[in-house]
Amino acid sequence: MDWKELAYEVLNGKEITYEEALTILLTPDKQLLELLHGAYIIRRHYYGNKVKLNKIKNVKSGICPENCSYCSQSSISKAPIEKYTMLSKEEILAGAKQAYDMKIGTYCIVASGRGPSNREIETVAAAVKEIKERYPLTICTCLGILKPEQAVKLKEAGVDRYNHNINTSERHHPEITTSHTYQDRIHTVERVKQAGISPCSGIIVGMKEKKEDVVDMAFSLKALDADSIPVNFLNAISGTPLEGTKELNPRYCLKVLAMMRFVNPSKEIRIAGGREVNLRSLQPLGLYPANSIFVGDYLTTEGQADSADLRMLEDLGFEIDFNYQFVSTR
């Protein structure tokens, strides 16, 4: 397939088919650079050479009743992680200052659990109000399954974006968790959209799913109209049911990112957890289809040094997109 020609067709309004998306994942390695060039044509049209930086603050760790197979914080995990209840408003504010000082545009407030209590919503809302008064940051929260009134409360506090990943395909979902349904996740994304918050929803690749499942995820997110799409690559943590799973290689990860760009051409495609251990030395190539990365540590795993990420962007000749604030048009 001529990926350059397909890229220009996409920019002219073509929506690629399921078969074309699957073909991207099946691309021979010898054609990888041509594929990345096609994806980059689309990425450059919408985002130029700018890269959005995101930083996570884990404001509540562990203590989760869910049974997600990939997660070190779940009720079935035996991983030796730090566990704590919701941080104070002051601690959340300190994380925002650190993000601002590092020229990171999006500050992500993440809490474990099935969903937040009203008291936890109050703590996060109070922190977000003060952050918005002090720093020109885009605020994303990720607190689990939301009630409609909780989504409204977050919107009123100034939350710009809410993350709730679909994680996998509807078909494969029961293999990953049984403590909530795929539709539970879809409903939360719809609730935040109804509240006027920008939806952020992504995936985890490498959880023993089929390539068809990965394509299903891409089209599900297209149907959801997610503004930001984090693409996680499984970091199989010891003590979780998926411990020892090693299905990915850097070249396939790049094909996944390219496919996500072709299917969701105008969206923020974010390289998320597991990039260091799965993309390895090919991490820079990931930013030809993607336009956003997390900087620093993840929830319970370490990322690479901030200086290494900044050097990577400098070596690529890419520019940090710091002076922006997401404004929802919903």
N, C-alpha and C positions, 0 to 999 in steps of 0.2 A: 504494500500500500504506500502511496505517496503522502507522507505525513504533512509535508509542507503545504501541499495542495488542499488536504483536508482541513488544515488549520485556517487557511484563508476562507474556505467554505463556511467554517464555523463563525468566523468574524463577519461573514455576510449573512448570518442568520440561520445557517443549517444546524439542526440538532442531530448529533450523531446517534446511530442506532445501537441497540443492544449488541448486535453482532459485531459492529465496528469497535465497540468498547471492549468486548471480549478479545477481539483480534489484537488490541493494544497489549493486553496482558500476555498474549501468546507470541508477541514479537520476538523473533530470534535475536540473541544478544548482539550479533554482528550489525543489526539495524538500530541498536539502542541510541546512538548519537543522532541519527536522522529523526527518530521519534522525539527525543528531547528537544531538537531544534524546532519541530512542529509545535510542541507544547509551549516552548519559549516565545514563539511568534504570538500566541494568544496571550500569554502572561504579560509580555512587553506592551501589547496594545492597551491592556487595562491598568497595568501597574508600573510600566517602565522598568527601571532597575532598582526600584525602591523595595525595601524589606521591612515589614512590621515586626516589632519585637514584643514579646509577651512574657510576663513573669507570674509564676504561681505562688500564692501564699496558702499553705495548708493550715486552715484555721481550726480544724477539728480532725483528729486522726484516729483511725480504728473505731472501735465501739460500734460496729455496723452489723445489723441483723441480716443483711443480704448474703446470698451464697454465690456471688459472681466468681467464676473459676480463675479469672486472671488477676484478681485483686488481692493484694497483701493485707488489705484492711477488712476483708469480709469475715463473716462469722466462722467460715470453714478454713480460713487461712491459719497456718502454723508459723508464718514468717515472724521473726523477732523484730517487730517495728515499735516505734514510740507511739504510745496511745495517750490522748488527752482530750478533754472536753473543749467546747468553743472558747477560743482566745478572747481576750478583752478588746474593747474598742480601741484602746491605746496601742495594743500590739498589732492590730490590723492597720491602724494609721501608720505605724512605724514601717510596715512593709510597703505601703504606698510611697512613703518618702524615699525608701531605698530604690523603688522602681523609677521614680522621677529622677533621682540623682544619677541613675544609670542610663538615662535617656530612653527608657522603655515606655512605649505608648499605651500598652494595655496591661492593666493590673487585674489578675484573676484571683478572686476570693473563692476558695474551694473548701467544702466541708464533707466529711464522710457521713454515711447514714442513708436510710431510705428516703427521708425527707426532713426538712427543718421543723423544729417546734416554733410556735409563735414567739417564744422568748428569743430563740436564735435569730429569727427574722428581725426582731427589734434591734438586736446587737449589730447585725450586719447593716441594717438600714441606717442606724445612727452613725456608724463608721463611714458609710458611703456619703452621707450628707456632708460630713466634715472633710472628707477627701476631696469632694467636688468644690468645696470652698477654697481649698489650698492648692490643688494641683490640676493641671490640664490633662488629666488621664482619662482614657476610656476604661470604664469599670465593667468587668465581666464577673458574674457570680455563678457558682456551680454548687448547688445545695441539695440536689436530689429531686424527687418528685414533688411538685408544687401544687398547692391548692390555688384556685383562682384569686382569692382575696390576698394571698401571699404574693402572687405575681404583681398585683396592683400596688401593694405596699412597697415592693422593690422598685417599681417604676417611679413611684412618687418620691422615693429617696434619691433617685438619680442614676440608678443602674442602667447602663447602656445596652448590655448584652447578657444573655443567659445561656450557659452551656448545659446541654443534656444530650449526651451522645447516644446514638442508636446502637453503637458498638459493633453490631454484626447484622446479618440479614435476618428477616423474620423467620425464614426456614431454619436457620442455624441457632437461633436464639435459645431454644430449650436445651441445647447442648452446653450452653455457657452459664445460664442461670435459670432457676425455676421459682425464685422468690418474688419476682415481678414479671410482667409480660412485656412483649415488644410494644404492644399498644399502650401500656402505661407510659413508656418513653415518648411515643408519638404524641400522646395527649398532653404531656408536660410541655413539649415544644410548641404545640398549638396554643396552650394557655398563655405562654409568654408572648407569643405573637399577638394574641388578642389584647394583652395588656399594653401593647405598644413597645415591647422590648425586642431588640434585634435577636433573632434566634441563632445560636451557635450549636451545631451538632455534628459529630464526627464518628470515626470508626476505629476499630483495632484490627489490624491485619496480622495473620499468622497464628490464629486460634483453631487450626485444623479445619478451616472452612475451605470450600471449593472456590475456584476462580469465578464461577458463576455467582457465588455469594457476594464476592467483592464488587462485581458489576451491579448486582441488585442493590447493594448499599449506595453506590454512586447515584443510581436513578431514584432511590428512595429519598436521598437528600435533595436531589433536584426537585422532586415533587413537594417536599417540605419547604422548599425555598429558603434553606439555611443560608444566612449571609456569610458565616464563617464555618469552615470545615476542617477541624483538626484531624490529621491522619496519624494515628498511633501505630507503631510496629511493636508487636508483643515483645516485652522484656520479661521472659519467663522467670518469675521470682521464686526462689527456693521456699518451699512451705506452702505453695499454692497448688491446686489440682493440675495446673498446666506446667508445673515445674518440669524442666528438661525438654520442653517443646522447642524444636529448632527447625522451622520450616522455611525460613526466609534467607535470601541472599541480597546483597546490595543492588544488583541489577534488577531483580524483580520488584524491589521497593521503589526504584525509580520508575518502573513501568506503571505501578499503582498510582504514583503521584501524577504521571503524565495522563493517565486515563481519567483521573479526577478532574484535571484541568480541561480536558476535551469535553467531558460531560457537563461540567459546571464552569464554563469559561470565564464568567465575570466575578466569581466568588473568591473570597479570601481562602486560599488553600494553605493550611498551616501544618508544617512538619512538627509533630508533637512527640510524645513519649517514645522511647526506644530508638531514636534516630542514631544515637551514638553507637549503640551495640549492633545495629542492623545495617545502617548505611556505611558505617565505618569510614574508610578513606574516601568514599564517594559522596560524603555529605555535601560538599559544595555543589555537585551536579543536581542535587535535589532542589536547589533554588532556581533552577531554570524553569521547571513547571510550577513550583510553589512560590509564594511571595511573603511568607510569614513563618517565624519559628519561635519556640520557647527558649528563653535564656535562663541559665541557672538550673537549680535542682527541680525535680518533679515532686510528686506527692511523697513517696517513700524511697525513691531511687535518686541517685546523683546524676546530674548532667555534666557536660564538660565545662571547663573553666570559662568564665565570661570572656576573658582575654582571647581565648582560642576562637570563640564565635565572632568576636569583633575583628580579629585578624582574618578570619575566613571571608567576611563580608568585604573587607578592604582588599584582599587579594582578588576577589571576584570583580572588583570595581563597582560594587553595589552600594547604594546609599540607604542609611537608616531613615525610615519614615517616622520621625519622632513628633513633629509638630502637626499632629492631627488629633482630632477627637471625633469618634464615630457619632453621627447624628442619624437616628432612625427616621425613616420617612413613613413609617407605618402609622 
